[in-house]
Amino acid sequence: MTGTGGPAGEGRDDRLYFRQLLSGRDFARGDAVARQMVNFAYLIGDGETRECVVVDPAYAPAELVDIATADGMRVIGALATHYHADHVGGELFGREIAGLPTLLEHSPMPVHVQRDEAAWVVRAAGVGRDELVAHDGDEVLQVGGIDIRLVHTPGHTPGSQCFLVDGRLVAGDTLFLEGCGRTDLPGGDAAAMYDSLVNRLAKLPDSTTLYPGHFYSAERSADLATTRRLNPVLLPRSAEEWLRLFAG
């Protein structure tokens, strides 16, 4: 199953359960902030064991669990791309956004974060440190028989991470189809963002499908070959040029 219109296993692992869900449309429909922020959440798991994880459960976490349940899946964990409230909950525009604390009240489960992001998630989302599982870069989280590689991509925040599963890259706010995450917010680092984009994500195979953290483009996803050709943040030929053009 996917949230993008095609079968999960076309040319890939037929066991993969993968859904891309748009806030304000696929869930949290009555939430004006969710409609404005156009965040994507994701459900990733094993269609045979019926286990999955939820990525960036903000706005209406219980609805995301219900969507998985309706698909016959059981949510056994959460993954956070980074600490910002529109991804994990907390204060945003003077309003409290539901996120990890609400999810854990509804369904206790481990929350997987990048080690450098753990303290930021605790402060921003209001969860306890003992509720988080801290990971280093390039660790693999196994959900049933599905491997999810955790790719540390600092720049937008110190512990931003992307998730690579079966030729799909869930990129959070590190890389969009037509841009990248800001580096002028607390914890941002323009030089680190350049390194993450050019030396990590841009070196993935052309056939990798990019799934971003926000719906900031005409399409919900694109292959990396297309993204490399059209995304302006991947066009500069040097760090100096990139920093001159895109440093916040």
LINSULMO-V519659 format. One record per backbone hydrogen bond with DSSP energy under -1.0 kcal/mol. NH is the residue of the N-H (numbers start at 1). CO is the residue of the C=O. If there is no record, write none. Layout:
NH&CO / NH&CO
This chain:
10&7 / 12&9 / 16&13 / 17&45 / 18&1 / 19&43 / 21&41 / 23&39 / 24&27 / 25&22 / 26&22 / 27&22 / 31&28 / 35&31 / 36&32 / 37&33 / 38&34 / 40&213 / 41&21 / 42&55 / 43&19 / 44&53 / 45&17 / 46&51 / 47&15 / 50&46 / 52&74 / 53&44 / 54&77 / 55&42 / 56&79 / 58&56 / 59&98 / 60&58 / 64&60 / 65&61 / 66&62 / 67&63 / 68&64 / 69&65 / 70&66 / 71&67 / 72&69 / 73&68 / 74&50 / 76&52 / 78&110 / 79&54 / 80&112 / 87&84 / 88&84 / 89&85 / 90&97 / 92&95 / 95&92 / 97&90 / 100&88 / 103&99 / 104&100 / 105&101 / 106&102 / 107&103 / 111&131 / 112&78 / 113&133 / 115&135 / 117&114 / 121&117 / 122&118 / 123&119 / 124&120 / 125&121 / 126&122 / 131&128 / 132&129 / 133&111 / 135&113 / 138&150 / 139&136 / 141&148 / 143&146 / 146&143 / 148&141 / 149&164 / 150&139 / 151&162 / 153&160 / 155&157 / 160&157 / 161&81 / 162&151 / 163&170 / 164&149 / 165&168 / 168&165 / 169&209 / 170&163 / 171&211 / 174&171 / 176&179 / 188&185 / 189&155 / 193&189 / 194&190 / 195&191 / 196&192 / 197&193 / 198&194 / 199&195 / 201&196 / 202&197 / 204&201 / 208&205 / 209&167 / 210&222 / 211&169 / 213&172 / 215&38 / 216&214 / 222&210 / 224&208 / 225&206 / 227&223 / 228&224 / 229&225 / 230&226 / 231&227 / 234&231 / 235&232 / 242&238 / 243&239 / 244&240 / 245&241 / 246&242 / 247&243
